[in-house]
Amino acid sequence: MLRLLDRLKDEIDGLDAQSLRRRRQIAETACAPEQTLTLAGATAPRTMLGFSSNDYLGLAAHPALAKALAEGAALYGTGSGGSHLILGHSRAHAQLEERLADWMSPFIPQARSLFFCTGYMANLAVLSALGGADAVIFSESLNHASLIDGARLAKARVERYPHCDVAALDAQLAACDAPVKLIVSDAVFSMDGNIAPVAELLALAERHDAWLVIDDAHGFGVLGATGRGVLQALSLRSERLVLVGTLGKAAGVSGAFVAAHRTVIDYLVQRARPYIFTTAAPPAVAHALLASLSLIEGEEGAERRARLRARIAQLRRGLKAVLPADGSAWLAESPTAIQPLIVGDNARAMRMMAQLDAHGLRVGAIRPPTVPAGTARLRIALSASHSEADVSRLLDALGEALAQPAKEAA
Ligand SMILES: *Cc1c(COP(=O)(O)O)cnc(C)c1O
């Protein structure tokens, strides 16, 4: 075999040997709590009750959105035909951007928005365009990979700051005399579910004349009275804010947007290469997203957010009752749909995942290096489409698994 292929294969074999090789499963049915999946290597599909999707409001398979997507395709066809600056920018894209700008205008003066194919690209665009050679990017240490990659693409110097450590960041900003400073943080941390101290970060941005870039991937649609996200939940307002929201999670479709002062958005259109040099998403996607925004801000969205909150409370109450007294497993302090149950070592996390699997339940086991050593966890993600009975089933199975000793007898 080609030597080059051998090198790749050796590396994959190495992952296999450490049980770190990642495998995909095939979803045979739409995204929903009960989903038929064909697992890697399996011959027959299984129907499982899942707790790992980002479909927090249960909109990913909503009939109204499927209908809107089909309607969008009938109106605009399937392909956009080009990049936004050439001819791919449709009326549906423009309407969506206007609507999102309206949504964000209470929090960002003179807000405009810019639609992207994915959140990954939106983050690359913001950080590479605003993080020029004269800038320093202050990056929260638990930031999402797309923000890390955006910082790599930027010409700016990058300084990490410790998780949620406002005092440390304050000192780092004070010691920096670069003309442009960008503070960059996830709003909701994806492996822990906690919310960043965004109000305190904004106060630092004002004090040190910096931008504050907030990635609200897990907050948009869910947080705030009408689902506008973390800025609404915390009642923040500033022209220093650059908000990235993703539209493939709670919004149930695909894509992302950046909302910021109109001059920032004008600048991104001129300078953000991940915006300029790619084909615009299908206009039908934007058309479906308009329907999604209506659901999110309407009565149905409010009901779904209330249902999600009820499931979060049920899970936390139920789990606290079955946590082992020896402290060998604990529940992270999370107010969001992401509820990590920290169980310590990798073997225990994998064992518990297998026990849940035997009950037809799927929960992701997250291990180092994704999380710090000794904090392997079951990452439970809840959705408004989970029923009370679904969460009870999970609680029963977790209670049983937690009742066993943390260390397997040798
Ligand atoms: C999912 C996610 C993204 C990427 O968004 P996509 O639209 O899936 O590309 C960016 N940031 C965070 C924090 C995310 O969780």
The ligand as a MOL file (V3000), in Angstrom:
LIG
                    3D

  0  0  0     0  0            999 V3000
M  V30 BEGIN CTAB
M  V30 COUNTS 15 15 0 0 0
M  V30 BEGIN ATOM
M  V30 1 C -22.7060 24.3040 17.1870 0
M  V30 2 C -21.8690 25.4550 17.5520 0
M  V30 3 C -21.2870 26.2560 16.5790 0
M  V30 4 C -21.3200 25.9240 15.1280 0
M  V30 5 O -22.5610 26.1710 14.5610 0
M  V30 6 P -22.9650 25.3590 13.2570 0
M  V30 7 O -24.0950 26.1160 12.6960 0
M  V30 8 O -23.3110 23.9900 13.7230 0
M  V30 9 O -21.7620 25.3570 12.3580 0
M  V30 10 C -20.5940 27.3800 16.9830 0
M  V30 11 N -20.4540 27.6720 18.2900 0
M  V30 12 C -20.9800 26.9000 19.2590 0
M  V30 13 C -20.7960 27.2720 20.6840 0
M  V30 14 C -21.6980 25.7630 18.9220 0
M  V30 15 O -22.2050 24.9870 19.8780 0
M  V30 END ATOM
M  V30 BEGIN BOND
M  V30 1 1 1 2
M  V30 2 1 2 3
M  V30 3 2 2 14
M  V30 4 1 3 4
M  V30 5 2 3 10
M  V30 6 1 4 5
M  V30 7 1 5 6
M  V30 8 2 6 7
M  V30 9 1 6 8
M  V30 10 1 6 9
M  V30 11 1 10 11
M  V30 12 2 11 12
M  V30 13 1 12 13
M  V30 14 1 12 14
M  V30 15 1 14 15
M  V30 END BOND
M  V30 END CTAB
M  END
